[in-house]
Amino acid sequence: MKKFYEKDNITLFLGDCIEILNKATPESVDMIFADPPYMLSNGGITCQSGKVVSVNKAEWDKSKGLDEDFAFHKRWINACKRVLKPNGTIRISGTYHSIYVCGFALQKEGFAILNDICCFKPNVSPNMSCR
Ligand SMILES: C[S@@+](CC[C@H](N)C(=O)[O-])C[C@H]1O[C@@H](n2cnc3c(N)ncnc32)[C@H](O)[C@@H]1O
């Protein structure tokens, strides 16, 4: 487990989150914030600063199909569940493409979903619906 940054009582680790979480003490975490891959790298195009650019980010952002994507989300959410305190909380950010899969995985892992917080993004890519 590689320490990426350390100062005062803050440590950032670099690596696979599931491996790192599996080394943490069970029921020791108050709050988790996660920004998992949105699985949007599908070879398409998007608009950035008024220019047409590739939507591809990297391998980690490529969808492996709904079932495998769901299995991935369920794995890391399960690892989160082990370390969260019984009264702990988890916040996950996503897009409309990805967040419902995370929501279903949360429910499968026994979490109660209490709130959705929607961000209004005025500079969203204009080709969202490809029309
Ligand atoms: C939507 S991006 C988050 C970007 C981040 N919020 C930022 O501002 O840089 C998803 C991130 O998850 C990382 N990632 C994908 N699979 C992972 C895994 N198994 N363990 C840890 N990080 C992973 C990717 O490298 C990517 O940086």
PDBQT file of the ligand as one rigid body, heavy atoms in Angstrom, charges set to zero:
ROOT
HETATM    1  C1  LIG A 201     -14.515   9.956 -12.128  1.00  0.00    +0.000 C 
HETATM    2  S1  LIG A 201     -12.774   9.783 -11.856  1.00  0.00    +0.000 S 
HETATM    3  C2  LIG A 201     -12.555  10.698 -10.369  1.00  0.00    +0.000 C 
HETATM    4  C3  LIG A 201     -11.765  11.923 -10.593  1.00  0.00    +0.000 C 
HETATM    5  C4  LIG A 201     -11.461  12.679  -9.307  1.00  0.00    +0.000 C 
HETATM    6  N1  LIG A 201     -12.677  13.112  -8.648  1.00  0.00    +0.000 N 
HETATM    7  C5  LIG A 201     -10.586  13.861  -9.622  1.00  0.00    +0.000 C 
HETATM    8  O1  LIG A 201     -11.026  14.993  -9.497  1.00  0.00    +0.000 OA
HETATM    9  O2  LIG A 201      -9.449  13.631 -10.028  1.00  0.00    +0.000 OA
HETATM   10  C6  LIG A 201     -12.629   8.108 -11.329  1.00  0.00    +0.000 C 
HETATM   11  C7  LIG A 201     -11.237   7.775 -10.718  1.00  0.00    +0.000 C 
HETATM   12  O3  LIG A 201     -11.300   6.442 -10.189  1.00  0.00    +0.000 OA
HETATM   13  C8  LIG A 201     -10.019   5.864 -10.338  1.00  0.00    +0.000 C 
HETATM   14  N2  LIG A 201     -10.171   4.398 -10.196  1.00  0.00    +0.000 N 
HETATM   15  C9  LIG A 201     -10.725   3.515 -11.071  1.00  0.00    +0.000 A 
HETATM   16  N3  LIG A 201     -10.708   2.268 -10.547  1.00  0.00    +0.000 NA
HETATM   17  C10 LIG A 201     -10.162   2.374  -9.309  1.00  0.00    +0.000 A 
HETATM   18  C11 LIG A 201      -9.860   1.443  -8.271  1.00  0.00    +0.000 A 
HETATM   19  N4  LIG A 201     -10.141   0.133  -8.385  1.00  0.00    +0.000 N 
HETATM   20  N5  LIG A 201      -9.273   1.905  -7.138  1.00  0.00    +0.000 NA
HETATM   21  C12 LIG A 201      -8.983   3.206  -6.993  1.00  0.00    +0.000 A 
HETATM   22  N6  LIG A 201      -9.235   4.139  -7.921  1.00  0.00    +0.000 NA
HETATM   23  C13 LIG A 201      -9.808   3.725  -9.071  1.00  0.00    +0.000 A 
HETATM   24  C14 LIG A 201      -9.557   6.337 -11.702  1.00  0.00    +0.000 C 
HETATM   25  O4  LIG A 201      -8.151   6.295 -11.787  1.00  0.00    +0.000 OA
HETATM   26  C15 LIG A 201     -10.095   7.789 -11.717  1.00  0.00    +0.000 C 
HETATM   27  O5  LIG A 201      -9.109   8.671 -11.262  1.00  0.00    +0.000 OA
ENDROOT
TORSDOF 0
